[in-house]
Amino acid sequence: MPEMLGSQVVAYIGLGSNLGDSRATVLGAMAAIADLDGVVLTRSSSLYGSAPVDAAGADYVNAVVEVKTLLKAQALLEALHVLEHLGGRERSYRNAPRTLDLDLLFFGKQRINTPTLTLPHPRMQQRAFVLRPLAELAPELVEPFHLEAVADQRVWVLPQ
């Protein structure tokens, strides 16, 4: 059984896929996150399309979800890694195309810096595909100057 907290924490998770049926993969991952023990999915952003950043391959489908969880941050990260693995994720090289990518972006107001987990996510301010859906759910977590800094990155809302 994963380590649990004494009370719920609000966390934000970034989702992405650019291999296979990416829309179905991201929607399926949202459902799988909602089914995790100790996790309640409270809100999800629109689905976004984005061109790869610092990588090659097909366009991505991205989203962000807000969850309330009793899991500790490391336990939530480990559960997300299991979902990635079940989704066919292979970590063949940095920024490789992927069937499913799940990134823990925020875990309450906690700042964590361990060999396996850094929170808030260290590169999210450099990625419009994270900032745009995050701003849809939690605009208070996204500084306008961060959005301006990534305005040249191609990101669009996908039709429902």
C-alpha positions as CSV (number, residue, x, y, z in Angstrom):
1,M,0.0,0.0,0.0
2,P,1.4,3.4,-0.9
3,E,2.3,6.0,1.7
4,M,-0.7,8.2,2.6
5,L,-1.0,11.7,4.0
6,G,-3.2,12.7,6.9
7,S,-5.2,15.1,4.7
8,Q,-5.9,15.7,1.0
9,V,-3.5,17.8,-1.1
10,V,-4.4,19.4,-4.4
11,A,-2.0,18.4,-7.2
12,Y,-1.7,19.1,-10.9
13,I,-0.6,16.5,-13.4
14,G,0.4,17.2,-17.1
15,L,-0.6,14.5,-19.6
16,G,0.8,14.1,-23.1
17,S,1.0,11.6,-26.0
18,N,2.2,11.6,-29.6
19,L,2.2,8.0,-30.6
20,G,-0.8,5.9,-31.5
21,D,-4.3,7.3,-30.8
22,S,-3.1,10.1,-28.6
23,R,-6.5,11.6,-27.9
24,A,-7.8,8.2,-26.6
25,T,-4.6,7.6,-24.7
26,V,-4.8,10.9,-22.8
27,L,-8.6,10.5,-22.1
28,G,-7.9,6.9,-20.9
29,A,-5.0,8.2,-18.7
30,M,-7.4,10.7,-17.1
31,A,-9.8,7.8,-16.3
32,A,-6.9,5.7,-14.9
33,I,-5.8,8.6,-12.7
34,A,-9.3,9.0,-11.4
35,D,-9.3,5.3,-10.5
36,L,-6.1,5.4,-8.4
37,D,-6.6,4.6,-4.8
38,G,-6.3,7.8,-2.7
39,V,-6.9,10.1,-5.7
40,V,-10.0,12.0,-6.8
41,L,-9.8,13.7,-10.2
42,T,-11.6,17.1,-9.6
43,R,-11.1,18.9,-12.9
44,S,-9.5,18.5,-16.3
45,S,-8.5,21.0,-18.9
46,S,-9.4,21.0,-22.6
47,L,-7.3,18.8,-24.8
48,Y,-4.6,20.8,-26.6
49,G,-2.5,20.0,-29.6
50,S,1.2,21.0,-29.7
51,A,4.2,20.7,-31.8
52,P,7.1,18.8,-30.2
53,V,9.5,20.9,-28.2
54,D,13.2,20.0,-28.5
55,A,12.2,16.8,-30.2
56,A,11.0,15.3,-33.5
57,G,7.9,13.3,-34.2
58,A,4.1,13.8,-34.5
59,D,2.2,16.6,-32.8
60,Y,1.2,15.9,-29.2
61,V,-2.2,15.8,-27.4
62,N,-1.8,17.5,-24.0
63,A,-3.9,18.3,-21.0
64,V,-3.7,19.0,-17.3
65,V,-5.8,17.5,-14.5
66,E,-6.4,18.7,-11.0
67,V,-6.6,16.0,-8.4
68,K,-7.1,15.8,-4.6
69,T,-5.0,13.1,-3.1
70,L,-4.1,11.4,0.1
71,L,-0.9,10.0,-1.5
72,K,2.4,11.4,-0.7
73,A,4.1,13.1,-3.6
74,Q,6.6,10.3,-4.3
75,A,3.8,7.7,-4.1
76,L,1.7,9.7,-6.6
77,L,4.7,10.0,-8.9
78,E,5.3,6.2,-8.7
79,A,1.6,5.5,-9.5
80,L,1.9,7.8,-12.5
81,H,5.0,5.9,-13.7
82,V,3.0,2.6,-13.4
83,L,0.2,4.2,-15.6
84,E,2.9,5.3,-18.1
85,H,4.3,1.8,-18.2
86,L,0.8,0.3,-18.7
87,G,0.3,2.8,-21.5
88,G,3.3,1.4,-23.3
89,R,5.8,4.2,-22.3
90,E,9.4,3.4,-23.2
91,R,12.2,5.7,-22.0
92,S,14.5,5.1,-24.9
93,Y,16.1,8.5,-25.0
94,R,15.4,12.1,-23.7
95,N,12.4,13.7,-25.4
96,A,11.6,10.5,-27.4
97,P,8.1,10.3,-28.9
98,R,5.9,8.6,-26.3
99,T,2.6,6.8,-26.0
100,L,2.0,8.5,-22.6
101,D,3.8,11.1,-20.5
102,L,2.5,12.0,-17.1
103,D,4.3,14.7,-15.2
104,L,3.6,15.8,-11.6
105,L,3.6,19.6,-11.9
106,F,2.5,20.8,-8.5
107,F,1.8,19.1,-5.2
108,G,0.1,21.6,-3.0
109,K,2.6,24.3,-2.1
110,Q,5.3,21.8,-1.5
111,R,8.8,22.4,-2.9
112,I,10.6,19.1,-3.3
113,N,14.1,18.4,-4.7
114,T,15.2,14.8,-4.6
115,P,17.0,12.7,-7.1
116,T,13.6,11.3,-8.4
117,L,11.2,14.3,-7.9
118,T,11.5,18.1,-8.3
119,L,8.4,20.2,-7.5
120,P,7.2,22.4,-8.8
121,H,8.1,20.8,-12.1
122,P,11.4,22.4,-13.2
123,R,10.7,22.9,-16.9
124,M,7.0,23.7,-17.1
125,Q,7.7,27.5,-17.5
126,Q,9.5,26.7,-20.8
127,R,6.5,24.7,-22.3
128,A,3.3,26.3,-23.6
129,F,1.7,22.8,-23.8
130,V,1.8,22.7,-20.0
131,L,1.2,26.4,-19.2
132,R,-1.9,26.9,-21.4
133,P,-3.9,24.0,-20.0
134,L,-2.7,24.7,-16.5
135,A,-3.8,28.3,-16.8
136,E,-7.2,27.1,-17.9
137,L,-7.6,25.3,-14.6
138,A,-5.5,27.4,-12.2
139,P,-4.6,30.8,-13.6
140,E,-3.1,31.8,-10.3
141,L,-0.3,29.3,-10.8
142,V,0.8,30.7,-14.2
143,E,2.6,34.0,-14.4
144,P,1.6,36.1,-17.5
145,F,5.3,36.6,-18.3
146,H,5.8,32.8,-18.5
147,L,3.0,32.6,-21.1
148,E,4.6,35.5,-23.0
149,A,7.9,33.8,-23.0
150,V,6.5,30.7,-24.7
151,A,4.1,32.5,-27.1
152,D,6.2,31.4,-30.1
153,Q,5.4,27.7,-29.3
154,R,2.5,26.3,-31.4
155,V,-0.3,25.2,-29.1
156,W,-4.0,25.0,-29.9
157,V,-7.3,23.8,-28.3
158,L,-8.5,20.6,-29.9
159,P,-12.1,20.3,-30.9
160,Q,-14.3,18.3,-28.5
